[in-house]
């Protein structure tokens, strides 16, 4: 327990200093680590007092930040930690539960996948609410903001195209005009594509945060010898065969659906593919690692290395697709030929 307290305190301090990062790139992982730490320290001491102390620290940091969005970033780990606590507290003996030991509401234990879903929903609600408030505070409507951001995305593509044309030593105004016309058509297509994929972008971002928070919690619990909190199954991440089937069906519909911008079914399937890809890719990566660690792992490692090297040159996103399909195979076969699936 002392080790859990010390490690959690270090992570919490890192989170409170995240505002000094001008790039903002450290915010998401530090929020995830902070939520995991706050949850672990409360569960390891079987008390809400450590979380209450965190509340005080976060409130001071939020007040000092001077802006609504920064304040939300500082305070967000608190509800996220509460979700993790509620997910695992029910699996502990009654005397070690933070909340009412005899209450049925607090005696439930969520699997890690269920906790990730709950955290994803929470992140979406808070994140989209903050975004809406920020948009309205800037004096524009959501439609105007969306149009402005779409145009900015189009300008980025235009700038990239012009730079590429200059680098390729394109000669003559006619050639340049032809390229510009073709590029503008493609730009409008990609802008429409981006708008249709916004739901999956939001959900995927939220789910990645949720997975990262639970991953940090699991690692911290093991590092600080608090594995008993995780339960007998180690709070492993798993996905059902229904998820794998939905992914395959959605992938096929997305390929066969024709023009994405004009096809509602294809747009919906495309969003589902993007949302399910990260989780399946995690399962797929674990599958590959198990194969590599097996007695005959060297040839498998060489094969995977060659395939990934080739895909990286063709399209780096194909690596995620490959990992996702390997994850589908692992789930559908139950990993019987290898080891148990899951983390």
N, C-alpha and C positions, 0 to 999 in steps of 0.2 A: 504493500500500500504506500509506504513512503516513496518508493521509486515511481509509482504511478503519479503521486502528487507532484514530485519534482519535475518529471518529464512533462506532465500536463501544464504545469506553471510556465515552463520554458516556451511551450508552443503558444500558450495564451499571450505571453509577452510579445512573441513574434507577430501575432495577429494584431495586437494593439499598436504595433509600430508599422503596420502595413501601409498606413497613410503616407509614409515617407518615400514610398516607391513611386517615382514619377511616371513610370510606364503603366502601372496598374496591373501588370502581368501576375504579380504574386497574390492578388486579392483572392481569387477563386481557390487555389490550393491551400492558402493560409486559413480561409474561412472553413474549408473542409476539415483541416487539421484541428482548428480551434473547436469546432463543434464536437469532433471525436474526443478531444481532450476533456472538454467540459463534461461530456457524458461519462467518460471513463472514471474521472476523479469522483463524480457523484455516486456512480454504481459501486466503485471499489470501497468507498467509505459508507455505503448504504445510507446516505444522507443527502438532503437537498441543500444543506448549508454551503458546500463548496460551489454549487451552481448559483446560489444566491450571492456569494462573493464575486463570482464572475459577472453577475448582473451589474453589480456596482462598478466594476472596472469598465465594462462595456458602456455603461451609461455615461461615465466620465469621458471616455474616448469619443462617444457619439456627440456629446455636448461640445467638446473641444473641436470637433471636425468642422462645424460651422455650416454644413450643407445637409439637406435632407437625404440625398443619395448616399453620401459618406456615412451618415448616421445609420442608415439602413444596413450598410455593409458591416459596420461594427456590431450591430445588434442581431444580425441574421443568425449567427451561430447558436443563439439561445433557443429559439424554437426548433432549430435543427437538432440540437442536443436533446431537447425534450422528446422528440420523436424517437431517437435512438434509445433513450432511457425507457420510454414506455414500451418499446419493442422487445426489450430484453429483461426488464424488471420482473415480468410475470414468470420467467423461467427460473428465477432464483428462489431459494427457500423463503418462506414467509417472513422470517426474522431479518432477512437481508434485503427485502424489498424497500424501495424508497417510499412508495405510496402504500395505501391500505392493503395489508397482506391478505385479508379475507374478502376483499371486494372482487367480484367477478370481472369488473371492468379492468382492473389492474393485475389480474392473474393470467391474462392472455399473453402469449409469447409469439411474436411475429418472426417469420423466417427472414433471412437477410434480403431475399428478393422482395418480400412484402414491405419491408422497411424502406427499401430503395424506392418502391412505387409511392409510398406515403411521403417520403422526402422529396420526390420529384414533383408531386402535386403541390406540396407546401412551397417549394422553390418557384414553381410557375405562378402560384397565386401572389406571392410576395413580389416576385420580380416583375410580373406584368402590371401589378398595381403601382409599383414604384415608377415603372416606365410611363404609364398613363399619367400619373401625377406630374412627372417631370415634363412631359409633352404639353400638358395643359398649362403648366406654370410658365412655359416659354411663350405662351400666347398664340399657339397654333392648334389646329384640330389634328386628330389622328390621321385623317386622309391627307391633309397638307404635309404632315411630317413624313408619311409614307412616300408621297410623291417626291418630296425633296430628297429623301435618302435614296430612292430609286434613281433619280437623276444624278446624284453624286456617284452611285455605283456605275452608271453608264459613262460618266466622265472619266472614271478610273480606267474603264475598258478602252475608251477612245484614246486616252493618253498612252496606254500600253501599246495599242495598235500603231499609233503614230511613231512611237519610239522603235517598235519592231520594224516598221517600214523603213525608217531612216537607217537602222542598223543593217538592213538587208540591201542597202544601196539601190533602192527602187528608183528607176529613172523615168522621167516624162510625166507630164500632168495627167495624161490619159490613164496610165497605169495606176497612178495614185488615186484618181477618181474612182476607178473600178474597185480598188481595194477598199476605199472608204465606203462605197455603196454596199459592198458585201459585208463589211464589218458592221455597219449600222444595222443591217437586217439581223445579224447575229447578236448584236448588242441588245436589241429589243427583245429577241427571243430569250436571252439570258436574264434580262430584267423581269420578264414575265415568269420565267422559271423560278427565279429567286422569290418572287411574291407568293407563288404557289407552294414553295417549300418552307415558308416561314413557320408554319405550325411544327414541322419536324425539327427545324433548327432550334426553336425554343424548347421543345420537349427533350431533344437530344442533349442540349446544353445543361438542362436541369437534371437529367438522368446521370450524366457524367459527373456532375457535382455530387449527387446522391451516392453514386457508387464509390467515388473517391473518399467521401466522408466515412462510409462504412468500412472501406479498405483500411484507412488510417486507424479507425477504432479497433479493428481486428488485429492489426500489427502492433498497436500500442498495448492492447490487452495481453498479447503473447510476450512482448518485450518486457513488460512489467510483472510478469507472472500472475496475471489476473485472468488466465484462460478459462477459469471456472464460470466466468460471466457469459462466455460464448456458448455454453451448453455442450452436450455430448457430440453434436454434429459439427462443432467448431464454427457455427454460423457461416456455412459455406454458401457461395453464390451458385445457384442452379437455375436452369430454365426448363420449361416443360416441352413436351413434344408438340403441343398445340402451338406454342410460339414458333417452333421450327417449321411447322406446316404453314402457318400464316405467312411467314417470311418467304417460303418457296412460292406460294400462290401469288403473293404480292409482287415478287420479283418477275414471275412469268407475265402477269398482267401488265406490269410496267414496261416490259420489252415489247409485248404484242399490242399495246394500247394505241400506238400511233403517235400523233402530235400531242405532247404533254400539255401544252398551253391550252388546247381546245378539248381535252378529254378529261372529264371529271373523275372517271374511274381510274385512269392512269395516274392522275395527280394524287388521288387518295392512296393508291398502291405505292407510288413513289415516296410519299411521306412515311408510310408504314415501313418500307425498306430502310430508310434512313434511321428511323427510330429504333428498329430492332437490330441494326447492324452492330453497334458497339457491344451490346450484351453477348451476341452470338460470336463476335470476334474475340471477346475475352475467353469464352469457352474454347474456341478454336485454337487460340494461342496456348492455352493450358494443355490441350490435346497434343499439339506439336512438341511442347516441352517434355511431356511424358514419353512421347516416342523417342525423342533425342536421348533421354535419360535411360531408356531401356537397354538391355544387353546388346542389341543390334542397332544402337542409335546412331553410329557414325555414318553409315550410308544414307540414313533418313535425314540427318543433319546436312549432309552434302546436297541431297536432292532439294530440300527446303531452301537452302542457301542459294542454289542456282535459280530456282523458280522466283524467289523474292528479288534477286538481283535483276532478273529480266523484267519482271513486272515494275520495278522501281523506275526503269528507263522508259517503259511504255506509258504507264499511268500509275502513280503511287497509290491512288485510291483503290486500284485493283488488288493491292495487298490486303486491304480491309475486307474486300469482297471475298477473296480466297479464304481468309481466316474465318469469315462468317459461314461459308459453306462447309468448312472443316468442322466448325462448331455444330452446324446442323447435323452432319454425319455422326458426330460424337453423341449428340442428344438422341437421335433416332436409333442408334445401335446400343445406347446405354453404356458405351465404353467397355463392353464385355471383353473385348479382345485385349484391352490394355489394363487400365486400373479404373477405380471409381472416378466418375467425372465430378467436377466441382473444385472449388478452391480449398 
